[in-house]
């Protein structure tokens, strides 16, 4: 049971990170609940973390096309919100 999608980690109304994955359940489990999770790193970003799941329509059936669609949505949201932790990887020209 894998559900592809986007997730937005935020504190208050401030977006920290926009992520995409082919399996939301596994990604969140790994990031927040596993032995090697990065939960402490996330918690250091703010007191009250929230995870939002923006609705996106993925029309493709093949895994590679779904991944490409999700990357497109993610890129759009990063450009719109400029989340702090996504911006660390941007190339400045």
C-alpha distance (Angstrom), angle and dihedral (degrees) to the residues before:
residue distance angle dihedral
X1 . . .
X2 3.78 . .
X3 3.76 123.7 .
X4 3.79 119.3 -168.0
X5 3.76 119.1 -145.9
X6 3.77 152.8 113.0
X7 3.76 128.9 -77.1
X8 3.79 130.4 -166.9
X9 3.78 120.6 -155.8
X10 3.77 111.3 -155.8
X11 3.75 142.6 166.3
X12 3.77 112.9 -146.6
X13 3.80 105.2 -35.3
X14 3.80 93.8 -32.2
X15 3.81 117.2 104.2
X16 3.80 113.6 -137.4
X17 3.79 101.5 177.1
X18 3.80 140.4 2.2
X19 3.78 113.6 -155.5
X20 3.77 136.7 178.9
X21 3.76 129.3 -156.5
X22 3.76 142.1 168.3
X23 3.82 89.6 -133.6
X24 3.82 116.3 36.1
X25 3.80 95.5 -176.9
X26 3.80 94.5 53.6
X27 3.81 94.5 42.0
X28 3.80 93.3 52.3
X29 3.78 92.4 43.3
X30 3.82 90.2 52.8
X31 3.80 94.2 43.8
X32 3.79 99.3 45.7
X33 3.78 113.2 13.3
X34 3.80 110.2 31.9
X35 3.81 127.3 95.0
X36 3.80 90.2 -106.1
X37 3.79 95.3 40.1
X38 3.78 122.4 141.7
X39 3.82 91.0 -133.8
X40 3.81 93.5 124.6
X41 3.79 91.4 52.1
X42 3.80 89.6 52.1
X43 3.79 92.8 46.4
X44 3.80 90.5 53.0
X45 3.83 87.3 64.5
X46 3.79 95.7 65.6
X47 3.76 147.5 -26.1
X48 3.78 101.9 -102.8
X49 3.76 115.6 34.7
X50 3.78 120.9 -168.6
X51 3.76 130.0 -172.3
X52 3.79 117.9 -148.1
X53 3.77 125.8 -169.1
X54 3.80 110.5 -150.9
X55 3.79 114.1 -151.7
X56 3.77 112.3 -113.3
X57 3.76 129.9 172.8
X58 3.78 113.2 -130.9
X59 3.78 111.1 -170.1
X60 3.78 101.0 176.8
X61 3.78 123.6 95.8
X62 3.80 101.1 -163.1
X63 3.79 117.5 83.6
X64 3.80 94.9 -126.7
X65 3.80 92.5 51.6
X66 3.81 92.0 46.7
X67 3.81 89.0 51.5
X68 3.81 90.8 51.0
X69 3.81 92.2 49.6
X70 3.81 91.3 49.8
X71 3.80 91.1 49.2
X72 3.80 88.8 52.9
X73 3.81 92.1 52.1
X74 3.80 90.5 44.9
X75 3.80 92.1 51.0
X76 3.80 90.8 49.9
X77 3.81 92.0 51.1
X78 3.81 92.9 46.2
X79 3.80 90.1 52.3
X80 3.81 90.8 48.3
X81 3.82 99.6 44.7
X82 3.85 103.7 22.6
X83 3.80 92.8 -148.7
X84 3.79 113.7 -151.3
X85 3.81 97.5 -120.8
X86 3.80 96.8 43.2
X87 3.80 90.4 49.1
X88 3.81 90.7 61.2
X89 3.80 89.0 73.5
X90 3.79 97.9 46.7
X91 3.78 119.6 115.7
X92 3.77 113.0 -127.7
X93 3.80 114.1 -143.9
